[in-house]
């Protein structure tokens, strides 16, 4: 939980616009077939901004089916192919609204502003309306996300059910959680006991 709070607080940094722009670019790269690591590689953000970027991107990808389901319910029609960046923007915004600790009005405002950055100012009103609708109907929409596949692609859920008939819901729930933080200490430079202190 501490990592999540830190990640959200970092989104308040003065370079938040750069973080959001980079997050859209990384999702675009992943959508075009790149691995997350490859898509993140050219991003020049460092420190807290890079940590926030990774939190946004990895969280959105981990919950991609859920945010896509929400998007489909909130929009009257799917995005045109040339407006795919708006789809990434909406997915990232929904993830932050669902898991962030910044005030909802600030999250909505910041992501609505991004329509200008992606050169789609015509979508400003639409994005604002969609995100505010999510906030109004959040409880109903989030409750409806509990599906039989537990946020997993149907093919993967079917394999888990077949292989682990009793345990597959717990396995799926674990898959949906953020992984724990692991640190590897270079013992040639520092003693692990000293590092812990």
C-alpha positions in Angstrom: 0.0 0.0 0.0 2.9 2.4 0.8 4.2 2.1 -2.8 0.7 3.0 -4.2 0.4 6.1 -1.9 3.9 7.2 -2.9 3.1 6.8 -6.6 0.0 8.9 -6.4 1.6 11.6 -4.4 4.4 11.7 -7.0 1.8 12.5 -9.6 1.5 16.0 -8.0 5.0 16.9 -9.2 5.4 19.9 -11.4 6.3 17.6 -14.3 3.0 15.7 -14.0 2.1 16.7 -17.6 5.3 15.1 -18.8 4.5 11.9 -16.8 1.0 11.7 -18.3 2.3 12.4 -21.8 4.9 9.7 -21.4 2.3 7.2 -20.1 0.2 7.7 -23.2 3.3 7.1 -25.4 4.3 4.0 -23.5 0.7 2.5 -23.9 0.9 3.4 -27.6 4.2 1.5 -27.9 2.8 -1.6 -26.1 -0.3 -1.5 -28.3 2.0 -1.5 -31.4 3.7 -4.7 -30.1 6.6 -3.5 -27.9 7.2 -4.9 -24.5 6.6 -2.6 -21.6 10.4 -2.4 -20.9 11.1 -1.5 -24.5 8.4 1.1 -24.5 9.8 2.6 -21.3 13.4 2.6 -22.4 13.5 5.9 -24.4 11.6 7.8 -21.7 14.0 10.3 -20.1 12.0 10.8 -16.8 14.0 9.9 -13.7 13.4 9.5 -10.0 9.9 10.2 -8.6 8.5 11.0 -12.1 9.7 7.7 -13.5 8.3 5.8 -10.6 4.9 7.5 -11.1 5.0 6.7 -14.8 5.7 3.1 -14.1 2.9 3.0 -11.5 0.4 4.4 -14.0 1.4 2.3 -16.9 1.9 -1.0 -15.1 -1.3 -0.6 -13.1 -3.3 0.3 -16.2 -2.0 -2.7 -18.1 -2.6 -5.0 -15.2 -6.3 -3.8 -15.1 -6.6 -3.3 -18.9 -9.7 -5.5 -19.3 -11.4 -3.7 -16.4 -10.7 -0.2 -17.7 -11.6 -1.2 -21.2 -15.0 -2.6 -19.9 -15.5 0.7 -18.1 -14.6 2.7 -21.2 -17.1 0.8 -23.3 -19.9 1.4 -20.8 -19.1 5.1 -20.5 -18.8 5.9 -24.3 -21.5 5.7 -26.8 -19.2 4.3 -29.5 -15.6 3.1 -29.7 -12.8 5.4 -30.5 -11.8 5.8 -34.2 -8.4 4.3 -35.0 -6.8 7.7 -35.4 -8.0 8.6 -31.8 -6.5 5.6 -30.1 -4.4 8.0 -28.0 -7.6 9.2 -26.4 -8.4 5.6 -25.5 -5.1 5.3 -23.8 -5.7 8.6 -22.0 -9.1 7.5 -20.8 -7.7 4.2 -19.6 -4.9 5.9 -17.6 -7.4 8.4 -16.1 -9.8 5.7 -15.0 -7.0 3.7 -13.4 -5.8 6.7 -11.5 -9.4 7.6 -10.4 -9.9 4.0 -9.2 -6.6 3.7 -7.3 -5.1 7.1 -6.8 -5.2 9.3 -3.7 -5.1 12.6 -5.4 -8.5 14.5 -5.2 -10.8 13.3 -8.0 -11.3 16.8 -9.3 -7.5 17.2 -9.8 -7.2 13.9 -11.6 -10.1 14.7 -13.9 -8.7 18.2 -14.6 -5.2 17.0 -15.3 -6.3 14.2 -17.7 -8.8 16.5 -19.5 -5.9 19.0 -20.0 -4.1 16.2 -21.8 -6.5 16.3 -24.7 -4.7 19.5 -25.7 -1.3 17.8 -25.4 -2.3 15.0 -27.7 -3.7 17.7 -30.1 -7.3 16.6 -29.8 -8.8 19.7 -28.1 -12.2 18.8 -29.6 -12.3 15.9 -27.1 -11.9 18.1 -24.0 -15.7 18.3 -23.2 -16.2 14.6 -24.0 -13.4 13.5 -21.7 -14.6 15.7 -19.0 -18.2 14.4 -19.3 -17.0 10.7 -19.4 -14.8 11.0 -16.3 -17.4 12.9 -14.3 -20.0 10.4 -15.3 -17.7 7.6 -14.0 -17.4 9.5 -10.7 -21.2 9.9 -10.4 -21.9 6.2 -11.2 -18.7 4.7 -9.8 -20.3 2.4 -7.3 -22.6 0.8 -9.8 -19.9 0.6 -12.6 -17.2 -0.9 -10.4 -19.6 -3.5 -8.9 -20.5 -4.6 -12.4 -16.8 -5.3 -13.2 -16.9 -8.4 -11.0 -17.2 -10.9 -13.8 -16.8 -14.7 -14.1 -13.3 -14.4 -15.5 -12.1 -12.1 -12.7 -10.4 -9.6 -15.0 -8.5 -12.2 -17.0 -8.8 -12.9 -20.7 -11.3 -15.7 -21.3 -8.7 -18.1 -22.6 -6.5 -17.7 -19.5 -9.4 -17.9 -17.1 -10.5 -21.2 -18.8 -7.0 -22.7 -18.4 -6.8 -21.6 -14.8 -10.2 -23.2 -14.1 -9.2 -26.4 -15.8 -5.8 -26.7 -14.1 -6.9 -25.4 -10.6 -10.7 -25.9 -10.2 -10.7 -25.1 -6.5 -7.9 -22.5 -6.3 -8.3 -20.6 -9.5 -10.2 -17.6 -8.0 -7.4 -17.1 -5.5 -4.8 -17.3 -8.2 -6.7 -14.8 -10.3 -7.0 -12.4 -7.4 -3.3 -12.7 -6.8 -2.7 -11.9 -10.4 -4.7 -8.7 -10.1 -2.6 -7.4 -7.2 0.4 -5.2 -7.5 3.6 -7.3 -7.0 5.7 -6.7 -3.9 8.8 -4.6 -4.0 12.1 -6.6 -4.1 15.5 -5.1 -3.5 18.7 -6.7 -4.4 21.7 -5.6 -2.4 25.1 -5.6 -4.0 27.1 -7.4 -1.3 30.4 -6.3 -2.9 29.5 -2.7 -2.0 27.4 -3.0 1.2 26.6 -5.4 3.9 22.9 -6.5 3.8 22.6 -5.9 7.6 24.0 -2.4 7.3 21.7 -1.7 4.4 18.6 -2.7 6.5 19.6 -0.1 9.1 
